[in-house]
């Protein structure tokens, strides 16, 4: 099975998917999200701080509780780089 990589010109941003689920489920915070996903609160914190990737198990759980498709969740994990971001770095 081929490994899927983040597309060129995109950044991995787990906060987008976490925030989308919190919004969709009308949760108050990450602690509530951890309860819904049935994971310890430090897991959500580590995902937010890019020290733990979103693995297959938690991705499936996100799909089950949010009704987002796996494809939608994966798309939410990627933030397209804006052209002005590159220009700001060059300046």
ZIFENQUI-V913974 format. One record per residue. PSI is psi in radians with two decimals (none if undefined). D_CENTER is the distance of its C-alpha to the mean C-alpha in Angstrom with 1 decimal. Layout:
# ZIFENQUI-V913974
psi->PSI d_center->D_CENTER
psi->PSI d_center->D_CENTER
This chain:
# ZIFENQUI-V913974
psi->2.21 d_center->22.5
psi->2.56 d_center->21.1
psi->2.24 d_center->18.0
psi->2.32 d_center->15.5
psi->2.83 d_center->14.7
psi->2.34 d_center->12.6
psi->2.61 d_center->15.2
psi->2.46 d_center->17.7
psi->0.28 d_center->17.2
psi->2.73 d_center->13.4
psi->2.48 d_center->11.1
psi->2.16 d_center->8.0
psi->1.54 d_center->5.9
psi->-0.37 d_center->2.8
psi->-0.59 d_center->5.0
psi->-0.79 d_center->5.2
psi->-0.70 d_center->3.4
psi->-0.79 d_center->5.1
psi->-0.65 d_center->7.8
psi->-0.71 d_center->8.4
psi->-0.73 d_center->9.1
psi->-0.77 d_center->11.1
psi->-0.82 d_center->13.0
psi->-0.68 d_center->13.7
psi->-0.01 d_center->15.0
psi->0.83 d_center->16.7
psi->2.79 d_center->15.8
psi->-0.67 d_center->17.2
psi->-3.04 d_center->14.8
psi->-0.56 d_center->12.6
psi->-0.74 d_center->15.8
psi->-0.67 d_center->16.0
psi->-0.74 d_center->12.5
psi->-0.63 d_center->13.5
psi->-0.75 d_center->16.7
psi->-0.72 d_center->15.5
psi->-0.14 d_center->13.3
psi->0.81 d_center->16.3
psi->2.81 d_center->15.0
psi->2.53 d_center->16.5
psi->-0.63 d_center->15.3
psi->-0.42 d_center->15.2
psi->-0.79 d_center->12.5
psi->-0.73 d_center->10.0
psi->-0.77 d_center->11.8
psi->-0.64 d_center->11.6
psi->-0.78 d_center->7.8
psi->-0.60 d_center->8.0
psi->0.25 d_center->11.0
psi->0.48 d_center->9.9
psi->-0.22 d_center->12.6
psi->2.14 d_center->11.0
psi->2.80 d_center->8.8
psi->1.93 d_center->6.9
psi->3.09 d_center->10.3
psi->-0.71 d_center->12.1
psi->-0.83 d_center->13.3
psi->-0.55 d_center->10.4
psi->-0.76 d_center->8.9
psi->-0.70 d_center->12.4
psi->-0.70 d_center->12.6
psi->-0.74 d_center->9.7
psi->-0.79 d_center->11.8
psi->-0.74 d_center->14.9
psi->-0.46 d_center->14.4
psi->-0.31 d_center->12.8
psi->0.22 d_center->14.8
psi->2.52 d_center->12.1
psi->2.83 d_center->13.2
psi->-0.69 d_center->11.5
psi->-0.75 d_center->12.1
psi->-0.74 d_center->10.5
psi->-0.76 d_center->7.1
psi->-0.66 d_center->7.5
psi->-0.63 d_center->8.8
psi->-0.39 d_center->6.1
psi->-0.20 d_center->4.2
psi->2.27 d_center->7.7
psi->2.13 d_center->9.8
psi->2.38 d_center->13.4
psi->2.31 d_center->15.8
psi->2.56 d_center->18.4
psi->-0.64 d_center->22.0
psi->-0.39 d_center->23.0
psi->-0.77 d_center->20.6
psi->-0.68 d_center->22.5
psi->-0.63 d_center->25.8
psi->-0.62 d_center->25.0
psi->-0.57 d_center->24.5
psi->-0.44 d_center->27.8
psi->none d_center->29.7
